[in-house]
Amino acid sequence: MSKKLRLVAVIALVLVSMHTMGQSSPKLVEEMLVQTDSKSLFANLDAMLASKMEEKKSTFTEPNQFDQFKTIMTSGFNSKNADKYFAEYIEKYSNEDSLKLIIVLYKDPFMQEFNRIEKESSTPEKQKEMIAYFQKMKDNPPAQARIMQLVSLNQEMKTSEMIVKLFQNLVVSMARGANNALPGDKKVSEVELKNDIAKAIPANFQQQMTNQLVGSMLFTYQNVPDEKLNRYIETWKKPTGKYCINLIMKAMDYSFSKMGEITGGSFSVLDKRIK
């Protein structure tokens, strides 16, 4: 092969690689987010943050310190930023062929049925029904086989892992942010900070979350036959299902890292002013 032909071959290879591994179009990313209902992942983030900040309010000696802390935290951590960076990761680090496969997967009537079941179970009306369902379950406990099915589903979808990571990122950022917002003589050491964070996140937190999720899944999928639920579990074991879950996990980590950077940078500026 001549040098000229070799150069053309290399350029062609690079172009093919860019198409396969490069950025995905915003339009395709948006369709993927809509089909997978990924935008609802951060729907409760603002309320969760507000609740956690109120818990920290008593640690501030002056109201203006808490106000500054609150302003900085919400400037970095909010549902708008979470959605923005989540989509940004998918656009940057996914490939269009894989996103198209995910979209096809979620357009399948079988998946749409489960998507509908999962959405309906989170409505206020269904949440009220869940309380009554759990009360009846004391006298009529679920079959062990169904519990194991749901444990397997949780493992494949990494639901509890996602929630735990989200909570951990939030707690760590809250603790560090609150500490950075205090005057120098009021700050705690890194050792004390880590101890406080450890207390806020119990060692068995993920197991507790798994137990709670399996409990809620018993209600959510109560009318789904075993055979159909097994098929749903198998969907997440296949390459497209695994790719989808891993992509969402990585996009969540990316989103929280970006929000943490914004918050950390703001606290650094405040820390200099205090000094």
Buried (B, 14 or more C-beta within 10 A) or exposed (E): EEEEEEEEEEEEEEEEEEEEEEBBEEEBBBBBBEBBEBBEBBEEBBEBBEEBBEEBEEBBEEEEBBEBBBEBBBBBBBBEBBBEBBBBBBBEBBBBEBBBBBBEBBEEEEBEEBBEBBEEBEEEEBEEBBEEBEEEBEEEEBEEEBBEBBBBBBBBBBBBBBBBBBBBBBBBBBBBBBBBBBEEEEBBEEEEBEEBBEEBBEEEBBEEBBEEBBBBBBBBBBEBEEEBBBEBBEBBEEEBBEBBBEBBBBBBBBBBEBBBEBBBEBBEEBBEEBE
